[in-house]
Amino acid sequence: MTVRKVWVGATLAVSSVLAFVMLLVVGVYVIAGNLVNGVGGGAAKTLAKGSVPAAYQQLVATWGNLCPAINPALLAAQLYQESGFNPKAQSHAAAQGIAQFIPGTWATHGIDGDGDGDRDVWDPKDAIPSAAKYDCTLAGYVKDVGGNLTENMLASYNAGAYAVIKYGGVPPYKETQNYVKRIRALEKSFAAPVGRVDPSKQAAGAIAYAQKKLGTLYLWGGNGTPEQGGRFDCSGLTKAAYESVGITLPRVANDQYNAGPHPERDELLPGDLVFFSDDLTNSRAIRHVGIYVGGGYMIDAPRTGAVIRFDPIDTPDYFGATRVTEDGAKALPTTV
């Protein structure tokens, strides 16, 4: 009887492993099928869950609808690009605050957003409304220029409205063209998606890389280098997995969250990055990331003393997910 119980237990364990492996295989083929069938949806105007820190979310949601040329996700993308939502940010060019106004521009375009009687560039309650107002003012300057109004507005923010008017659209300056492209890509990362979003073409390769690292001992700050014994921490693993298929992600988990649109829990596909936080209202507080593989599981490097392994994602600290895109990853600022 004892021998039979052991045999039955072993058989069930093997069956479970085989079933799980089959689930992974099916998941990867789902990706391929969706690529062929063109799963996708349009851009959204509302903010993705937790993409903007809770302290600023209502400000961005309200002022992001100030004029037709902007929307909350676009305003959030600008603020993230400029300062990483840091109200104390200051650049070498003397740009100040969460919206990075230079003193001359602030003197002209800064407003008293919270109605407390002063205009404080360091106060997000003034700076965020001022950024929206300035965007809309620029849009007014270039409203008669051909092409996309929002992109002409962004180009004006970077190069000045005169340049946009002179060239009849986004001017042929590489810096300006890249600025417009980055903000439009980041806009998708901050927007709540409508319907399904396109699966990543590189997802299967990223999963394959992570699977090869199963059983590797965790190392805090680990990037998998030979000097580190090929060991990783959570975001080091996800960065390396996507780097293996030609996509460069930021080093830390909370910045990786902005590398693409955010599918809902029931829309996850293998290859999505899944994130965890003790503050479910703020993506800047994310502290852990893994690679979704299907069936409610991820591959992750969990903590000191543990190895890279399969873990369930449905835990109280599950924050959300990102479907990594090449454009989204390229758009992320390197200084945030």
Secondary structure, DSSP 8 states (H G I E B T S, - for coil): -HHHHHHHHHHHHHHHHHHHHHHHHHHHHHHHHHHHHT------SSB-TTSS-HHHHHHHHHHTTSSTT--HHHHHHHHHHHHTT-TT-B-TT--BTTTTB-HHHHHHH---TT-SS---TT-HHHHHHHHHHHHHHHHHHTTTSSS-HHHHHHHHHHH-HHHHHHHTSS-S-HHHHHHHHHHHHHHHHHB--SS-----TTHHHHHHHHHHTTT-BB-TT-B--GGGTT-B-HHHHHHHHHHTTT----SSHHHHTTSS----GGG--TT-EEEEES-TT-GGGEEEEEEEEETTEEEE--STT-BSEEEE--STTEEEEE---HHHHHHS-TT-
